[in-house]
């Protein structure tokens, strides 16, 4: 496994541990609806959390990891979340969270951004 993939997996594992410590239940990790993927699907208090995890080995002052959450990434996460909700026929609110993991693992500096973005409104004619 490439080093960056290994670091990403360590970041996702640490993110799961963090969410569990905050009282969330992890429903899925790396849920796929080809070609889309959700890093973590968690649940707490009747809310489904779609969690995108961004792991970096070092903090780069000139780069905000939130910049990696592009409009295209948001569209894909929303599409994947719709697929997940439909697949399991869930009737609950959905929240999109982002976790920024900085470090080399297993210890990370964690930045949890709950409700990081709202799904864009669809443009139907």
C-alpha positions as CSV (number, residue, x, y, z in Angstrom):
1,X,0.0,0.0,0.0
2,X,1.3,3.4,-0.9
3,X,2.4,5.6,2.0
4,X,-0.3,8.2,1.4
5,X,-3.0,5.5,1.3
6,X,-1.7,4.1,4.6
7,X,-1.8,7.5,6.2
8,X,-5.4,8.1,4.8
9,X,-6.5,4.8,6.4
10,X,-4.9,5.7,9.7
11,X,-6.6,9.1,9.6
12,X,-10.0,7.5,8.9
13,X,-9.5,5.0,11.8
14,X,-8.6,7.8,14.2
15,X,-11.6,9.8,12.9
16,X,-13.9,6.8,13.7
17,X,-12.4,6.6,17.2
18,X,-13.0,10.3,17.7
19,X,-16.6,10.1,16.6
20,X,-17.3,7.0,18.8
21,X,-15.8,8.9,21.8
22,X,-18.3,11.7,21.0
23,X,-21.2,9.3,21.2
24,X,-21.8,8.5,17.5
25,X,-22.4,5.1,16.1
26,X,-20.4,4.2,13.0
27,X,-22.8,2.6,10.5
28,X,-20.3,2.3,7.6
29,X,-16.8,3.2,6.5
30,X,-15.8,3.6,2.9
31,X,-19.3,3.0,1.6
32,X,-19.3,2.9,-2.2
33,X,-21.8,3.7,-4.9
34,X,-19.5,3.4,-7.8
35,X,-17.7,5.7,-8.5
36,X,-18.7,7.6,-5.4
37,X,-17.5,6.9,-1.9
38,X,-18.5,8.1,1.6
39,X,-15.5,7.9,4.1
40,X,-17.7,7.5,7.2
41,X,-21.4,7.2,7.8
42,X,-22.3,7.7,11.4
43,X,-25.5,8.3,13.4
44,X,-26.3,10.1,16.6
45,X,-29.6,11.3,18.0
46,X,-31.6,10.4,14.9
47,X,-29.3,12.3,12.6
48,X,-27.3,10.6,9.8
49,X,-23.8,12.1,9.6
50,X,-21.9,11.9,6.2
51,X,-18.3,12.5,7.2
52,X,-15.6,13.4,4.7
53,X,-12.1,12.8,6.2
54,X,-9.0,14.8,4.9
55,X,-5.7,13.6,6.2
56,X,-2.4,15.5,5.8
57,X,1.0,14.5,7.3
58,X,1.8,18.1,8.2
59,X,0.0,21.3,8.7
60,X,0.8,23.5,5.7
61,X,0.1,27.2,6.5
62,X,-0.5,28.1,2.9
63,X,-3.1,25.3,2.4
64,X,-6.4,25.0,4.2
65,X,-7.6,21.4,3.9
66,X,-11.1,22.7,3.6
67,X,-10.0,23.8,0.1
68,X,-10.1,20.2,-0.9
69,X,-13.9,20.2,-0.3
70,X,-14.7,21.6,-3.7
71,X,-18.1,22.2,-5.3
72,X,-17.6,19.0,-7.3
73,X,-16.7,17.1,-4.1
74,X,-19.8,18.4,-2.4
75,X,-22.0,17.4,-5.3
76,X,-20.5,13.9,-5.2
77,X,-21.0,13.6,-1.4
78,X,-24.6,14.7,-1.8
79,X,-25.2,12.2,-4.6
80,X,-23.6,9.4,-2.5
81,X,-25.6,10.4,0.6
82,X,-28.8,10.3,-1.5
83,X,-27.8,6.8,-2.7
84,X,-27.1,5.6,0.9
85,X,-30.4,7.0,2.2
86,X,-32.3,5.4,-0.7
87,X,-30.5,2.1,-0.4
88,X,-31.4,1.7,3.3
89,X,-34.8,3.6,2.9
90,X,-33.8,5.9,5.8
91,X,-36.1,8.6,7.0
92,X,-33.9,11.0,9.0
93,X,-32.1,14.3,8.7
94,X,-28.7,14.2,7.0
95,X,-25.7,16.3,8.1
96,X,-22.5,16.7,6.2
97,X,-19.4,16.9,8.5
98,X,-15.7,17.2,7.6
99,X,-12.8,16.0,9.7
100,X,-9.3,17.3,9.1
101,X,-6.6,15.0,10.4
102,X,-3.1,16.4,10.7
103,X,-0.1,14.2,11.6
104,X,1.5,10.9,10.9
105,X,-0.6,8.6,13.0
106,X,-1.6,7.1,15.2
107,X,-1.8,10.4,17.0
108,X,-3.5,13.2,14.9
109,X,-4.4,16.8,15.5
110,X,-8.1,16.6,14.8
111,X,-10.3,19.4,13.5
112,X,-14.0,18.4,13.5
113,X,-16.3,20.6,11.4
114,X,-19.9,19.6,12.1
115,X,-22.4,20.7,9.5
116,X,-19.6,21.9,7.3
117,X,-21.8,22.6,4.3
118,X,-25.4,22.4,3.2
119,X,-26.4,20.5,0.0
120,X,-26.8,22.8,-2.9
121,X,-30.4,23.4,-4.1
122,X,-31.1,21.4,-7.3
123,X,-31.8,23.5,-10.4
124,X,-34.8,21.8,-11.9
125,X,-36.8,23.5,-14.6
